[in-house]
Amino acid sequence: MVENENDAVTPKGATHTTSQTNPTTQNQSNEKVESETDQQIEGFTSTEWMEKKPKLQEQFPELTEDDLKFEEGKHSELYERVQNRLDKTHFEVKSIIENLI
């Protein structure tokens, strides 16, 4: 028996491999997820938001003007503020906003 660097015992002649994640691959994967998330939530314009905002305030009076401040291209910041105020997940908030009529 041979002890390896992880203090695991490996039979003599056998090889011990460890799986490690390549940091570059991991970063690229995270960037892809963030990019896909941004595309998923960018589903309305500022004009559409002006129609949805009062309905959302009516449904959730605890939301403040600051929570609902919207800037084109910054959908993720809006969703994050609403998530925090309502204590809901990203997908719950996305669904609520998409389903406002």
Residue pairs with C-beta under 8 A, 6 or more apart in sequence:
1 9
1 10
1 11
1 12
2 9
2 10
2 11
2 12
3 9
3 10
4 10
4 16
6 16
6 18
8 16
10 16
37 76
37 90
38 75
38 76
40 94
41 75
41 76
41 79
41 90
41 94
42 73
42 75
43 75
43 98
44 52
44 75
44 97
45 72
46 70
46 72
49 70
52 97
52 100
53 68
53 70
55 100
55 101
56 63
56 68
56 82
56 96
56 97
56 100
57 63
57 68
59 96
59 100
60 85
60 86
62 85
62 86
63 82
63 85
63 86
64 85
66 81
67 81
67 82
67 85
68 78
68 81
68 82
69 78
69 81
70 78
71 77
71 78
79 90
79 93
79 94
79 97
82 88
82 93
82 97
83 89
83 90
83 92
83 93
86 92
86 93
88 96
